[in-house]
Amino acid sequence: MNLGWPSIKGLQEYSFIRAILTPKFHPDKSIRMRYSAFSGFAHLETGSLAQAYAACQGDRAALIFDRETGRVVDIDPRFPPDAEGPRPGRPKLGVVPREVTLLPKHWDWLAAQPGGASVALRKLVEEAMKDPRLQSRARRDAIYRLATALVGNAPGYEEAMRALYAGEAEDFAAHIEAWPPDVRRVLEEMAREAF
């Protein structure tokens, strides 16, 4: 597939095009995203990204977790979440640029969809996100990531993760009982929607 660019070896076989996806909205916009900040096992704050970031100021060991995914959030100190001003991307719309690599036939199909590739991809993602099985799995994955980062070596960790993925809420609660209280409380809050 030649897109009219100068001849580049391999370009006829594959096209790499940057697409803009919106997996999440800006934290302070229409969807209330929650973040939890920890320093070691101590829970510092749960709230918006700006609140969690403010609670971590001066604590070099602090980590901020996205409660939706369980992933650690990296923040560029040049663009703190509470600061107004220019930021990379299109933050007012909640758009986050990412790169997607597809075969030319997939790009052709996306380009033929009403609204173009970005609209079609957003619709596909939104539809998939409504599947209850995938939602439950995503919540369990978030618990797994947060627990692994904070207490991956704790007693009962492996048993708790097995119980989590087996859907055994009582066993999961029993295995995390001896874990640090702040970590246990946040995991219990997250687990309410996972079982």
Beta strands, then each sheet from edge to edge (+ up, - down):
strand 1: 15-21
strand 2: 35-39
strand 3: 42-47
strand 4: 62-66
strand 5: 96-102
sheet 1: 1+ 5-
sheet 2: 3+ 2- 4+
end
